[in-house]
Amino acid sequence: MERMEKAGCPMPPGMITARNCGTADKNGSYGSRIGITVCCEEIRYKDEITQLLIHELIHAYDDCVVKDMDWKNCAHHACSEIRANHLSGDCHYKRELLRGFMKMRGHEQECVKRRALMSLRNNPHCSGTAAKDAVEAVWSICYNDTRPFDRAP
């Protein structure tokens, strides 16, 4: 959050809320001018909340620093999802094992792509091949963009 403030994006009060979302298929979300919602139904461990908040804060950071960020633009959305999945630790080896993905090499990049595609397919503007094409088009630039961190965790 300190890096967001330095980028000119202070966190307003109420930016992060926790509630029952009525669904077990997601743990949280970020909405432009709405903020971050932490869905409490399925979260059991503190590190899950930490990872979720980092993921959603990456979206908030991107929304602030990217000029003309358009969540309906599949490339914009794909880039933010790639960055959030890569930088939040969501694709850490242990998390992937718990999800049933057992690949020893290359799991992190495959996970980032898989999870970015899942998110994009929930965007009504980015279904089907548009989601896959967007992820592939921005992959190299966005995967290697570690802002606001100095490096990927």
OpenMM code with the backbone's topology and positions (N, CA, C; nanometers):
from openmm import Vec3, app, unit

residues = "MET GLU ARG MET GLU LYS ALA GLY CYS PRO MET PRO PRO GLY MET ILE THR ALA ARG ASN CYS GLY THR ALA ASP LYS ASN GLY SER TYR GLY SER ARG ILE GLY ILE THR VAL CYS CYS GLU GLU ILE ARG TYR LYS ASP GLU ILE THR GLN LEU LEU ILE HIS GLU LEU ILE HIS ALA TYR ASP ASP CYS VAL VAL LYS ASP MET ASP TRP LYS ASN CYS ALA HIS HIS ALA CYS SER GLU ILE ARG ALA ASN HIS LEU SER GLY ASP CYS HIS TYR LYS ARG GLU LEU LEU ARG GLY PHE MET LYS MET ARG GLY HIS GLU GLN GLU CYS VAL LYS ARG ARG ALA LEU MET SER LEU ARG ASN ASN PRO HIS CYS SER GLY THR ALA ALA LYS ASP ALA VAL GLU ALA VAL TRP SER ILE CYS TYR ASN ASP THR ARG PRO PHE ASP ARG ALA PRO".split()
positions = [
    Vec3(0.0833, -0.1187, 0.0000),
    Vec3(0.0000, 0.0000, 0.0000),
    Vec3(0.0874, 0.1246, 0.0000),
    Vec3(0.2061, 0.1136, 0.0598),
    Vec3(0.2995, 0.2257, 0.0593),
    Vec3(0.3393, 0.2616, -0.0839),
    Vec3(0.3639, 0.1610, -0.1658),
    Vec3(0.4023, 0.1847, -0.3057),
    Vec3(0.2875, 0.2485, -0.3840),
    Vec3(0.1648, 0.2136, -0.3491),
    Vec3(0.0502, 0.2750, -0.4166),
    Vec3(0.0438, 0.4233, -0.3828),
    Vec3(0.0661, 0.4563, -0.2567),
    Vec3(0.0637, 0.5973, -0.2170),
    Vec3(0.1740, 0.6748, -0.2872),
    Vec3(0.2940, 0.6149, -0.2988),
    Vec3(0.4045, 0.6810, -0.3687),
    Vec3(0.3730, 0.7018, -0.5165),
    Vec3(0.2904, 0.6144, -0.5724),
    Vec3(0.2505, 0.6267, -0.7132),
    Vec3(0.1342, 0.7243, -0.7302),
    Vec3(0.0896, 0.7851, -0.6198),
    Vec3(-0.0210, 0.8800, -0.6257),
    Vec3(-0.1574, 0.8152, -0.6149),
    Vec3(-0.1608, 0.6981, -0.5529),
    Vec3(-0.2853, 0.6219, -0.5413),
    Vec3(-0.3141, 0.5883, -0.3956),
    Vec3(-0.3470, 0.6861, -0.3142),
    Vec3(-0.3741, 0.6536, -0.1736),
    Vec3(-0.4975, 0.5646, -0.1601),
    Vec3(-0.4950, 0.4802, -0.0591),
    Vec3(-0.6068, 0.3885, -0.0340),
    Vec3(-0.7122, 0.4609, 0.0498),
    Vec3(-0.8294, 0.4843, -0.0058),
    Vec3(-0.9339, 0.5512, 0.0721),
    Vec3(-0.9912, 0.4580, 0.1786),
    Vec3(-1.0472, 0.5140, 0.2847),
    Vec3(-1.1133, 0.4289, 0.3847),
    Vec3(-1.2227, 0.3462, 0.3172),
    Vec3(-1.2371, 0.2234, 0.3592),
    Vec3(-1.3386, 0.1364, 0.3019),
    Vec3(-1.2988, 0.0715, 0.1710),
    Vec3(-1.1734, 0.0889, 0.1294),
    Vec3(-1.1256, 0.0302, 0.0035),
    Vec3(-1.1268, -0.1224, 0.0087),
    Vec3(-1.1078, -0.1788, 0.1288),
    Vec3(-1.1070, -0.3241, 0.1456),
    Vec3(-1.2218, -0.3622, 0.2378),
    Vec3(-1.3086, -0.4511, 0.1888),
    Vec3(-1.4202, -0.4988, 0.2706),
    Vec3(-1.4204, -0.6514, 0.2716),
    Vec3(-1.4709, -0.7070, 0.3802),
    Vec3(-1.4861, -0.8523, 0.3921),
    Vec3(-1.6343, -0.8822, 0.4080),
    Vec3(-1.6804, -0.9847, 0.3368),
    Vec3(-1.8217, -1.0213, 0.3467),
    Vec3(-1.8430, -1.1618, 0.2916),
    Vec3(-1.9603, -1.2151, 0.3163),
    Vec3(-2.0020, -1.3393, 0.2526),
    Vec3(-2.0537, -1.3028, 0.1142),
    Vec3(-1.9956, -1.3629, 0.0127),
    Vec3(-2.0296, -1.3283, -0.1253),
    Vec3(-2.1339, -1.4206, -0.1856),
    Vec3(-2.1667, -1.5276, -0.1154),
    Vec3(-2.2688, -1.6189, -0.1654),
    Vec3(-2.2203, -1.7124, -0.2738),
    Vec3(-2.0890, -1.7237, -0.2883),
    Vec3(-2.0335, -1.8137, -0.3894),
    Vec3(-1.9046, -1.8747, -0.3383),
    Vec3(-1.8820, -1.9985, -0.3744),
    Vec3(-1.7591, -2.0661, -0.3330),
    Vec3(-1.6564, -2.0689, -0.4456),
    Vec3(-1.6894, -2.0109, -0.5612),
    Vec3(-1.5973, -2.0211, -0.6746),
    Vec3(-1.4964, -1.9067, -0.6836),
    Vec3(-1.5030, -1.8106, -0.5923),
    Vec3(-1.3997, -1.7073, -0.5877),
    Vec3(-1.3816, -1.6608, -0.4443),
    Vec3(-1.2599, -1.6172, -0.4150),
    Vec3(-1.2284, -1.5722, -0.2797),
    Vec3(-1.2266, -1.4211, -0.2661),
    Vec3(-1.2282, -1.3511, -0.3785),
    Vec3(-1.2257, -1.2064, -0.3708),
    Vec3(-1.2317, -1.1439, -0.5082),
    Vec3(-1.2369, -1.0111, -0.5087),
    Vec3(-1.2436, -0.9398, -0.6356),
    Vec3(-1.1997, -0.7955, -0.6159),
    Vec3(-1.1677, -0.7322, -0.7290),
    Vec3(-1.1379, -0.5898, -0.7301),
    Vec3(-1.2275, -0.5260, -0.8345),
    Vec3(-1.2853, -0.4134, -0.7993),
    Vec3(-1.3654, -0.3365, -0.8938),
    Vec3(-1.3190, -0.1923, -0.8945),
    Vec3(-1.2983, -0.1381, -1.0124),
    Vec3(-1.2571, 0.0008, -1.0255),
    Vec3(-1.3600, 0.0907, -0.9574),
    Vec3(-1.3147, 0.1804, -0.8747),
    Vec3(-1.3980, 0.2726, -0.7969),
    Vec3(-1.4891, 0.2017, -0.6970),
    Vec3(-1.4735, 0.0700, -0.6822),
    Vec3(-1.5493, -0.0060, -0.5823),
    Vec3(-1.4560, -0.0510, -0.4711),
    Vec3(-1.3410, -0.1049, -0.5106),
    Vec3(-1.2423, -0.1502, -0.4141),
    Vec3(-1.2269, -0.3012, -0.4144),
    Vec3(-1.1692, -0.3506, -0.3074),
    Vec3(-1.1388, -0.4924, -0.2927),
    Vec3(-1.2411, -0.5562, -0.2003),
    Vec3(-1.2948, -0.6680, -0.2444),
    Vec3(-1.3865, -0.7467, -0.1620),
    Vec3(-1.3197, -0.8793, -0.1307),
    Vec3(-1.3127, -0.9125, -0.0030),
    Vec3(-1.2633, -1.0428, 0.0411),
    Vec3(-1.3858, -1.1266, 0.0743),
    Vec3(-1.4038, -1.2362, 0.0018),
    Vec3(-1.5165, -1.3272, 0.0260),
    Vec3(-1.4740, -1.4288, 0.1318),
    Vec3(-1.5511, -1.4388, 0.2366),
    Vec3(-1.5103, -1.5154, 0.3550),
    Vec3(-1.5513, -1.6621, 0.3552),
    Vec3(-1.6310, -1.7061, 0.2596),
    Vec3(-1.6854, -1.8419, 0.2652),
    Vec3(-1.5798, -1.9519, 0.2695),
    Vec3(-1.4785, -1.9433, 0.1853),
    Vec3(-1.3838, -2.0538, 0.1687),
    Vec3(-1.2455, -2.0276, 0.2275),
    Vec3(-1.2192, -1.9111, 0.2786),
    Vec3(-1.0858, -1.8799, 0.3306),
    Vec3(-1.0702, -1.9388, 0.4699),
    Vec3(-0.9634, -2.0178, 0.4847),
    Vec3(-0.9406, -2.0844, 0.6131),
    Vec3(-0.8112, -2.0427, 0.6816),
    Vec3(-0.7142, -1.9932, 0.6064),
    Vec3(-0.5826, -1.9648, 0.6622),
    Vec3(-0.5419, -1.8204, 0.6355),
    Vec3(-0.4628, -1.7666, 0.7269),
    Vec3(-0.4163, -1.6286, 0.7159),
    Vec3(-0.3402, -1.6051, 0.5852),
    Vec3(-0.2564, -1.7006, 0.5447),
    Vec3(-0.1785, -1.6796, 0.4225),
    Vec3(-0.2670, -1.6721, 0.2982),
    Vec3(-0.3854, -1.7319, 0.3028),
    Vec3(-0.4787, -1.7203, 0.1903),
    Vec3(-0.5275, -1.5759, 0.1769),
    Vec3(-0.5525, -1.5127, 0.2902),
    Vec3(-0.5969, -1.3728, 0.2883),
    Vec3(-0.4837, -1.2837, 0.2391),
    Vec3(-0.3623, -1.3099, 0.2878),
    Vec3(-0.2465, -1.2311, 0.2452),
    Vec3(-0.2279, -1.2404, 0.0943),
    Vec3(-0.2294, -1.3620, 0.0415),
    Vec3(-0.2116, -1.3832, -0.1024),
    Vec3(-0.3239, -1.3145, -0.1801),
    Vec3(-0.4464, -1.3290, -0.1336),
    Vec3(-0.5614, -1.2671, -0.1997),
    Vec3(-0.5476, -1.1147, -0.2023),
    Vec3(-0.5101, -1.0563, -0.0894),
    Vec3(-0.4962, -0.9103, -0.0842),
    Vec3(-0.3858, -0.8616, -0.1771),
    Vec3(-0.2732, -0.9326, -0.1813),
    Vec3(-0.1664, -0.8929, -0.2736),
    Vec3(-0.2181, -0.8990, -0.4170),
    Vec3(-0.2863, -1.0072, -0.4511),
    Vec3(-0.3412, -1.0239, -0.5863),
    Vec3(-0.4331, -0.9062, -0.6220),
    Vec3(-0.5266, -0.8761, -0.5348),
    Vec3(-0.6231, -0.7697, -0.5644),
    Vec3(-0.5580, -0.6316, -0.5597),
    Vec3(-0.4588, -0.6134, -0.4729),
    Vec3(-0.3873, -0.4854, -0.4690),
    Vec3(-0.3066, -0.4623, -0.5965),
    Vec3(-0.2583, -0.5683, -0.6594),
    Vec3(-0.1913, -0.5528, -0.7893),
    Vec3(-0.2913, -0.4976, -0.8909),
    Vec3(-0.4141, -0.5491, -0.8895),
    Vec3(-0.5175, -0.4946, -0.9798),
    Vec3(-0.5436, -0.3468, -0.9488),
    Vec3(-0.5526, -0.3129, -0.8205),
    Vec3(-0.5763, -0.1732, -0.7819),
    Vec3(-0.4602, -0.0846, -0.8269),
    Vec3(-0.3385, -0.1340, -0.8101),
    Vec3(-0.2196, -0.0599, -0.8534),
    Vec3(-0.2248, -0.0376, -1.0051),
    Vec3(-0.2513, -0.1438, -1.0798),
    Vec3(-0.2592, -0.1309, -1.2254),
    Vec3(-0.3676, -0.0315, -1.2656),
    Vec3(-0.4814, -0.0381, -1.1980),
    Vec3(-0.5925, 0.0520, -1.2279),
    Vec3(-0.5512, 0.1973, -1.2072),
    Vec3(-0.4653, 0.2202, -1.1100),
    Vec3(-0.4218, 0.3560, -1.0784),
    Vec3(-0.3133, 0.4064, -1.1736),
    Vec3(-0.2103, 0.3249, -1.1974),
    Vec3(-0.0934, 0.3755, -1.2699),
    Vec3(-0.1021, 0.3609, -1.4217),
    Vec3(-0.1859, 0.2707, -1.4709),
    Vec3(-0.1981, 0.2530, -1.6161),
    Vec3(-0.2943, 0.3587, -1.6699),
    Vec3(-0.2439, 0.4397, -1.7582),
    Vec3(-0.3283, 0.5436, -1.8173),
    Vec3(-0.4379, 0.4782, -1.9010),
    Vec3(-0.5592, 0.5221, -1.8828),
    Vec3(-0.6741, 0.4713, -1.9583),
    Vec3(-0.6944, 0.3204, -1.9425),
    Vec3(-0.6750, 0.2697, -1.8201),
    Vec3(-0.6992, 0.1271, -1.7944),
    Vec3(-0.8443, 0.0965, -1.8283),
    Vec3(-0.8640, -0.0042, -1.9108),
    Vec3(-0.9981, -0.0416, -1.9552),
    Vec3(-1.0171, -0.1906, -1.9299),
    Vec3(-1.0963, -0.2245, -1.8290),
    Vec3(-1.1167, -0.3643, -1.7914),
    Vec3(-1.1980, -0.4401, -1.8958),
    Vec3(-1.2587, -0.3693, -1.9905),
    Vec3(-1.3289, -0.4356, -2.1011),
    Vec3(-1.2323, -0.4724, -2.2138),
    Vec3(-1.1129, -0.4130, -2.2113),
    Vec3(-1.0090, -0.4427, -2.3093),
    Vec3(-0.9373, -0.5701, -2.2641),
    Vec3(-0.9464, -0.6745, -2.3429),
    Vec3(-0.8925, -0.8050, -2.3025),
    Vec3(-0.7422, -0.8002, -2.2758),
    Vec3(-0.6683, -0.7222, -2.3523),
    Vec3(-0.5235, -0.7125, -2.3306),
    Vec3(-0.4930, -0.6447, -2.1971),
    Vec3(-0.5650, -0.5397, -2.1630),
    Vec3(-0.5456, -0.4723, -2.0343),
    Vec3(-0.5760, -0.5683, -1.9199),
    Vec3(-0.6909, -0.6338, -1.9282),
    Vec3(-0.7320, -0.7262, -1.8226),
    Vec3(-0.6327, -0.8423, -1.8125),
    Vec3(-0.5900, -0.8968, -1.9262),
    Vec3(-0.4946, -1.0085, -1.9269),
    Vec3(-0.3640, -0.9691, -1.8596),
    Vec3(-0.3145, -0.8517, -1.8899),
    Vec3(-0.1887, -0.8069, -1.8311),
    Vec3(-0.1996, -0.7981, -1.6796),
    Vec3(-0.3057, -0.7405, -1.6309),
    Vec3(-0.3227, -0.7282, -1.4864),
    Vec3(-0.3375, -0.8651, -1.4207),
    Vec3(-0.4072, -0.9576, -1.4852),
    Vec3(-0.4214, -1.0931, -1.4293),
    Vec3(-0.2884, -1.1677, -1.4287),
    Vec3(-0.2115, -1.1543, -1.5350),
    Vec3(-0.0795, -1.2178, -1.5397),
    Vec3(0.0060, -1.1650, -1.4256),
    Vec3(0.0097, -1.0340, -1.4105),
    Vec3(0.0909, -0.9730, -1.3047),
    Vec3(0.0422, -1.0146, -1.1664),
    Vec3(-0.0882, -1.0119, -1.1448),
    Vec3(-0.1431, -1.0445, -1.0126),
    Vec3(-0.1176, -1.1905, -0.9755),
    Vec3(-0.1343, -1.2811, -1.0699),
    Vec3(-0.1095, -1.4222, -1.0405),
    Vec3(0.0389, -1.4501, -1.0198),
    Vec3(0.1234, -1.3836, -1.0956),
    Vec3(0.2682, -1.4028, -1.0835),
    Vec3(0.3230, -1.3420, -0.9546),
    Vec3(0.2825, -1.2201, -0.9229),
    Vec3(0.3427, -1.1463, -0.8117),
    Vec3(0.2811, -1.1764, -0.6757),
    Vec3(0.1639, -1.2362, -0.6729),
    Vec3(0.0965, -1.2611, -0.5446),
    Vec3(0.1397, -1.3909, -0.4782),
    Vec3(0.2087, -1.4763, -0.5511),
    Vec3(0.2436, -1.6068, -0.4959),
    Vec3(0.1329, -1.7087, -0.5138),
    Vec3(0.0303, -1.6723, -0.5883),
    Vec3(-0.0828, -1.7626, -0.6082),
    Vec3(-0.0415, -1.8909, -0.6792),
    Vec3(0.0657, -1.8856, -0.7543),
    Vec3(0.1096, -2.0035, -0.8298),
    Vec3(0.2314, -2.0706, -0.7672),
    Vec3(0.2516, -2.0449, -0.6403),
    Vec3(0.3606, -2.1119, -0.5687),
    Vec3(0.3412, -2.2628, -0.5770),
    Vec3(0.4495, -2.3358, -0.5790),
    Vec3(0.4475, -2.4817, -0.5936),
    Vec3(0.3540, -2.5495, -0.4935),
    Vec3(0.3581, -2.5070, -0.3672),
    Vec3(0.2730, -2.5695, -0.2645),
    Vec3(0.1247, -2.5492, -0.2945),
    Vec3(0.0883, -2.4301, -0.3386),
    Vec3(-0.0522, -2.4039, -0.3727),
    Vec3(-0.0963, -2.4916, -0.4893),
    Vec3(-0.0091, -2.5065, -0.5867),
    Vec3(-0.0414, -2.5899, -0.7020),
    Vec3(-0.0576, -2.7365, -0.6617),
    Vec3(0.0262, -2.7843, -0.5717),
    Vec3(0.0113, -2.9220, -0.5232),
    Vec3(-0.1240, -2.9415, -0.4565),
    Vec3(-0.1644, -2.8441, -0.3746),
    Vec3(-0.2938, -2.8537, -0.3067),
    Vec3(-0.4105, -2.8505, -0.4050),
    Vec3(-0.3904, -2.7886, -0.5198),
    Vec3(-0.4944, -2.7843, -0.6232),
    Vec3(-0.4940, -2.9100, -0.7102),
    Vec3(-0.3934, -2.9954, -0.6891),
    Vec3(-0.3859, -3.1195, -0.7660),
    Vec3(-0.3005, -3.1116, -0.8905),
    Vec3(-0.2225, -3.0055, -0.9044),
    Vec3(-0.1317, -2.9923, -1.0180),
    Vec3(0.0073, -3.0331, -0.9715),
    Vec3(0.0589, -3.1418, -1.0276),
    Vec3(0.1797, -3.2040, -0.9750),
    Vec3(0.3038, -3.1844, -1.0615),
    Vec3(0.3004, -3.1036, -1.1616),
    Vec3(0.4138, -3.0882, -1.2518),
    Vec3(0.5338, -3.0301, -1.1779),
    Vec3(0.6505, -3.0880, -1.2017),
    Vec3(0.7707, -3.0462, -1.1301),
    Vec3(0.8376, -2.9241, -1.1934),
    Vec3(0.8375, -2.9144, -1.3235),
    Vec3(0.9050, -2.8031, -1.3907),
    Vec3(0.8048, -2.7213, -1.4723),
    Vec3(0.8255, -2.5914, -1.4697),
    Vec3(0.7417, -2.5040, -1.5495),
    Vec3(0.6021, -2.4821, -1.4948),
    Vec3(0.5797, -2.5253, -1.3705),
    Vec3(0.4440, -2.5148, -1.3150),
    Vec3(0.4008, -2.3702, -1.2956),
    Vec3(0.4940, -2.2836, -1.2573),
    Vec3(0.4556, -2.1468, -1.2220),
    Vec3(0.4007, -2.0721, -1.3432),
    Vec3(0.4692, -2.0764, -1.4548),
    Vec3(0.4214, -2.0056, -1.5735),
    Vec3(0.2919, -2.0669, -1.6264),
    Vec3(0.2818, -2.1989, -1.6234),
    Vec3(0.1571, -2.2632, -1.6663),
    Vec3(0.0410, -2.2223, -1.5768),
    Vec3(0.0667, -2.2152, -1.4466),
    Vec3(-0.0364, -2.1744, -1.3515),
    Vec3(-0.0800, -2.0304, -1.3780),
    Vec3(0.0164, -1.9411, -1.3968),
    Vec3(-0.0157, -1.8005, -1.4222),
    Vec3(-0.1038, -1.7894, -1.5464),
    Vec3(-0.0680, -1.8587, -1.6529),
    Vec3(-0.1491, -1.8551, -1.7756),
    Vec3(-0.2879, -1.9134, -1.7511),
    Vec3(-0.2934, -2.0274, -1.6843),
    Vec3(-0.4215, -2.0940, -1.6593),
    Vec3(-0.5146, -2.0056, -1.5775),
    Vec3(-0.4615, -1.9450, -1.4722),
    Vec3(-0.5444, -1.8633, -1.3845),
    Vec3(-0.5829, -1.7305, -1.4514),
    Vec3(-0.4933, -1.6750, -1.5324),
    Vec3(-0.5274, -1.5535, -1.6074),
    Vec3(-0.6414, -1.5833, -1.7049),
    Vec3(-0.6333, -1.6970, -1.7729),
    Vec3(-0.7404, -1.7361, -1.8658),
    Vec3(-0.8726, -1.7565, -1.7935),
    Vec3(-0.8689, -1.8186, -1.6754),
    Vec3(-0.9925, -1.8392, -1.5978),
    Vec3(-1.0576, -1.7054, -1.5664),
    Vec3(-0.9774, -1.6084, -1.5238),
    Vec3(-1.0320, -1.4765, -1.4906),
    Vec3(-1.0866, -1.4067, -1.6141),
    Vec3(-1.0122, -1.4114, -1.7224),
    Vec3(-1.0580, -1.3449, -1.8444),
    Vec3(-1.1873, -1.4053, -1.8971),
    Vec3(-1.2025, -1.5340, -1.8835),
    Vec3(-1.3244, -1.5986, -1.9333),
    Vec3(-1.4475, -1.5584, -1.8530),
    Vec3(-1.4267, -1.5006, -1.7348),
    Vec3(-1.5383, -1.4471, -1.6562),
    Vec3(-1.5741, -1.3051, -1.6988),
    Vec3(-1.4915, -1.2461, -1.7831),
    Vec3(-1.5177, -1.1126, -1.8362),
    Vec3(-1.6006, -1.1303, -1.9636),
    Vec3(-1.7242, -1.0791, -1.9673),
    Vec3(-1.8096, -1.1003, -2.0850),
    Vec3(-1.7511, -1.0447, -2.2149),
    Vec3(-1.6525, -0.9568, -2.2054),
    Vec3(-1.5903, -0.8991, -2.3245),
    Vec3(-1.4724, -0.9824, -2.3744),
    Vec3(-1.4353, -1.0857, -2.2989),
    Vec3(-1.3120, -1.1593, -2.3297),
    Vec3(-1.3305, -1.3104, -2.3314),
    Vec3(-1.4421, -1.3575, -2.3750),
    Vec3(-1.4651, -1.5019, -2.3733),
    Vec3(-1.4015, -1.5681, -2.4955),
    Vec3(-1.3935, -1.6994, -2.4910),
    Vec3(-1.3453, -1.7774, -2.6049),
    Vec3(-1.2008, -1.7507, -2.6407),
    Vec3(-1.1757, -1.7430, -2.7705),
    Vec3(-1.0380, -1.7261, -2.8168),
    Vec3(-0.9828, -1.5873, -2.7854),
    Vec3(-1.0692, -1.4894, -2.7625),
    Vec3(-1.0218, -1.3544, -2.7298),
    Vec3(-0.9379, -1.3564, -2.6028),
    Vec3(-0.9768, -1.4369, -2.5051),
    Vec3(-0.9020, -1.4467, -2.3795),
    Vec3(-0.7641, -1.5059, -2.4037),
    Vec3(-0.7595, -1.6174, -2.4743),
    Vec3(-0.6314, -1.6851, -2.5014),
    Vec3(-0.5400, -1.5958, -2.5846),
    Vec3(-0.5943, -1.5323, -2.6866),
    Vec3(-0.5151, -1.4438, -2.7722),
    Vec3(-0.4585, -1.3266, -2.6928),
    Vec3(-0.5383, -1.2710, -2.6018),
    Vec3(-0.4927, -1.1576, -2.5208),
    Vec3(-0.3789, -1.1993, -2.4282),
    Vec3(-0.3925, -1.3134, -2.3618),
    Vec3(-0.2863, -1.3612, -2.2715),
    Vec3(-0.1571, -1.3816, -2.3496),
    Vec3(-0.1654, -1.4456, -2.4643),
    Vec3(-0.0451, -1.4706, -2.5451),
    Vec3(0.0172, -1.3399, -2.5944),
    Vec3(-0.0658, -1.2441, -2.6324),
    Vec3(-0.0158, -1.1181, -2.6885),
    Vec3(0.0631, -1.0353, -2.5875),
    Vec3(0.0222, -1.0378, -2.4608),
    Vec3(0.0868, -0.9513, -2.3608),
    Vec3(0.1782, -1.0285, -2.2654),
    Vec3(0.1880, -1.1587, -2.2827),
    Vec3(0.2573, -1.2454, -2.1870),
    Vec3(0.3967, -1.1956, -2.1491),
    Vec3(0.4839, -1.1800, -2.2450),
    Vec3(0.6241, -1.1496, -2.2163),
    Vec3(0.6404, -1.0180, -2.1405),
    Vec3(0.5744, -0.9154, -2.1871),
    Vec3(0.5863, -0.7842, -2.1224),
    Vec3(0.5283, -0.7881, -1.9813),
    Vec3(0.4109, -0.8441, -1.9664),
    Vec3(0.3405, -0.8386, -1.8380),
    Vec3(0.3978, -0.9353, -1.7356),
    Vec3(0.4410, -1.0521, -1.7787),
    Vec3(0.4999, -1.1486, -1.6855),
    Vec3(0.6291, -1.0931, -1.6261),
    Vec3(0.7024, -1.0166, -1.7037),
    Vec3(0.8302, -0.9617, -1.6576),
    Vec3(0.8179, -0.8259, -1.5897),
    Vec3(0.6983, -0.7708, -1.5838),
    Vec3(0.6742, -0.6424, -1.5167),
    Vec3(0.6455, -0.6706, -1.3693),
    Vec3(0.7384, -0.6346, -1.2822),
    Vec3(0.7245, -0.6658, -1.1394),
    Vec3(0.6808, -0.5460, -1.0553),
    Vec3(0.6497, -0.4342, -1.1182),
    Vec3(0.6051, -0.3194, -1.0387),
    Vec3(0.4824, -0.3568, -0.9558),
    Vec3(0.4665, -0.3120, -0.8380),
    Vec3(0.5471, -0.2157, -0.7633),
    Vec3(0.6648, -0.2787, -0.6876),
    Vec3(0.6915, -0.4058, -0.7108),
    Vec3(0.8019, -0.4731, -0.6431),
    Vec3(0.9296, -0.4593, -0.7253),
    Vec3(1.0425, -0.4779, -0.6595),
    Vec3(1.1704, -0.4739, -0.7294),
    Vec3(1.1918, -0.5998, -0.8129),
    Vec3(1.1350, -0.7110, -0.7662),
    Vec3(1.1470, -0.8385, -0.8367),
    Vec3(1.0281, -0.9256, -0.7981),
    Vec3(1.0089, -1.0325, -0.8726),
    Vec3(0.9006, -1.1263, -0.8398),
    Vec3(0.9378, -1.2036, -0.7137),
    Vec3(0.8393, -1.2366, -0.6324),
    Vec3(0.8696, -1.3110, -0.5087),
    Vec3(0.9189, -1.4522, -0.5380),
] * unit.nanometer
topology = app.Topology()
chain = topology.addChain("A")
for resn in residues:
    res = topology.addResidue(resn, chain)
    for name in ("N", "CA", "C"):
        topology.addAtom(name, app.Element.getBySymbol(name[0]), res)
